[in-house]
Amino acid sequence: MPVHENDDGHRSVEAAVEVPGSPEDVWRAIATGPGISSWFVPTTSDERVGGETVNSFGPGMDAVARITEWNPPHRYAAESEEPAETEEGPGTVATEWIVEARDGGRCVVRVVHRWFAETDRWDGEFEGHAYGWSSSFFRMLRLYLTHFAGQKCSAFDLAAFSNTPPPEAWRTIKSAVRIDEEARRVEAPAGAPELSGAVESTEITDPDLLGVRESSPQIRAALEGMGGEEPELLLRLERPAPGIAHLFLMPMGEQTMVSIRFFLYGDQGAAAAADAEQAWNDWLAARFPQDAPA
């Protein structure tokens, strides 16, 4: 997923994934507010040209874009205004989502980010975006469409900040789960919130992803000191309800952000979500006491 540069100065990166479902099923998952909120972050969408999409990554961290094209169930595009390149951002960024039908009831989803720049100043940042789609979020999309497509979702997202080095923070997070590596199963040990299910692979084997990880200073910095281990767990849950859990950390300057995201589905998920959120909130606050979970 290298950066492509056009003759007119526009640059772009692209990420793609094959998923199960009809174009209509996949469109609901990647183009509507309830669908996107069921595997990514809380999202609203006006679902029309001229309307807005808003992705909420946390308090004060909304990503707002204006829809410029809307062609269900195949394609939509939206533009976000970043600070000008001479300030703190690349200016206008266009993001395009494409759904391509394949044989056997499957589709390919593509996301393309385009921006205008006279230099490669922002290439690393956008390579990181594409890497994140392919290495993490598209795996969650595929899990959702494989096991939970169209189901009501009750989600919560918790974060805490730690002054400890990333490896130590990651060991703390992993203390909440007991993993059977051979069976690829996970259970909660004593003292941790209720959890059981299957471990989805976090091993990256795609040559393009490996190449980006090696060549990107931003990604190398994020993995520095982790001993080659990806600081991420992706789980398909059976308890506290059928769903998905995504546990990861991200270095942010001198601090490390710890993130725990749960997507619980159906009536069981709705019944379990509030208690699960409180239990994980208490667990995070006890282990990262300098700042209460956000």
ABEGO torsion letter per residue (X at the ends): XBBBBBAAGBBBBBBBBBBBEBAAAAAAAAABAAAAAAABBBBBBAGBBGBBBBBBAEBGBBBBBBBABBBOAABBBBBBBBBBAABABAEBBBBBBBBBBBBGGBBBBBBBBBBBBABAAAAAAAAAAAAAAAAAAAAAAAAAAAAABGBBBBBBBBBBBBABBAAAAAAAAAAABBBBAAAGBBBBBBGBBBBBEBBBBABBABAAAAAAAAABAAAAAAABGAGGBBBBBBBBBAOABBEBBBBBBBBBEABBBBBBBBBBBEAAAAAAAAAAAAAAAAAAAAABAABBBX
